[in-house]
Amino acid sequence: MPARGGDEDDKTMPYLGETEGIEPVTGWLVCIDGPQQGQDYRIMAEKNFIGRSEDMHIRIIGDNKISRRNHAVIVYDPKKRNFYLLPGDASGLAYHNNEAVYTPVELTAYDVIQLGGSTFIFIPLCGVHFEWDNASKGKE
């Protein structure tokens, strides 16, 4: 008797997503100079690792001066509602408004971040004026 692959049927079913599974954007990096000029990168809550590798949260391709893994980290702290730029554990430096980053630096709107041969502007969405949790607080 041929096997009826209940498991195989599950594997071929299309995944339509869940509304609970959406990870909302908290801000953006926008490349203003470099190979990806004009490209935007979504920043999510908590740690966002930056590099060229496919497993980075923010993957910047085309600039080989950017480390493959963990060139820098952008953090959004949803409890304190602020963003930070942290140095990565790679050999390349990150610059915040033309100053090298050796310890966490708080980010504000339109700060300039330089990684490798690329320059970015930081654009926040969340913060004192808006937070995603406010939209769902009535449900809890």
N, C-alpha and C positions, 0 to 999 in steps of 0.2 A: 504494500500500500504506500503510495507516495506521501512523503512527510508534508504536513500542512504547516508552513513556516509562519506562525504567529509573530515570532520575533522579527522575521524578515519583513513582514508586512509593516511592522512598526518602523523599521529602518527606512522604508520607501515612502512613508507618509510625509507630506509637506509640513514643515514647521511654520505655523502662522504667527508665532510669537505670543507673548503674554503682556498685557498692559502693566502688570506689576514689575516686569523685567526691564522696563525702559530705564536706562541710566541717563538722567538729564544733564545737559551741558551746564557748566558753571561759569565758563568764560572761554576766551580764544587767544591763541597766538596767531598773529598774521605776519607772514614773511614779507618784509618791505625791501630787502636786498639779499641777493644770493640766487642760487639755481632754482629755487622754488618761489621766486618773487610772485606775490599775489595769492599764494596758497594760504588757507586758514587751517588751524589745528584745534580741535575741541579739547577743552580742559574739563575733566570730570572732578567729582568730589574726592578728597583725600589725595594720595600720591599719584602723580603722573610722571613716569620715567621717560626721559627723552633720549633718543638715539636713532641710528639708521637701521637697526635690526627689526625684523618682523614682529618680535615679541615685545617691543616697546609700546607704551601707551600712546606716545606722540612719536610717530615715525617720520623722520625727515630724510628723504632720499636725495641723492644728487650732490651732496656736499660731503666729500670724503674727509674733510677736516673735522667733521662731527663724529665722535666715537660711536661705534656700533651699539654699545650698551651703556646706559646710565651716564651720559655726558653731563646731564643735569636733571633736577627734579623740580616740578612745580607742584605745590601742595595747596589744596583748598580745604580749610578747616571749617566744616559746616557749623560747628558749635560757636566758634569765635567769629565766623563770617569774614575770614581774611585769607589772602593768598600769600604764599612765600615761594621764593626761588632758593633752592638748595644746591650746593655743588654736588656733582656726581662722584662716583668712585673711579672714573676713567681718568686718563692722563690729560685730556683737554680741559681748558678753563671755560667758565661761563662768565659773562660780563653783564652787569646791571647798571644801566646809565653810565657806561664807560668805566666802571670800577669792577675789578675782579671779585668774584664771589668766593669767599673762603668759609663763611658761616651763613646761616639762613638770613635772607633779606626779605622784608615785607614788600609786596608789590602793590602799586597803585595804578590806576587807569593811565594808559598811554606810556608806561615805562618802556624803555628800550632794552631788549635782551639780545646779546650777541653770543652765538654758538658757532664755533668753527669759522667758516667764511660767510655766514648768514646772519642777518639782522631781523629781529622780530619786534612787533609792538604787542603789548599785553592789553587785552580788552576784557574787563570783568563783566559778568552778568549778575552773579550773586554777590551779596554783601549787605550793607546797611539798608539799601533801597528795595531789595528783592531777595527772597530765599524760597526755594522749592518747598521746603517743609511747611511754610505758611499756607500754601494752597491745600495741603492735606491735613492740617491740624484739626479741622472740624470733624474729620472722620474718626479720630482716635478717641 
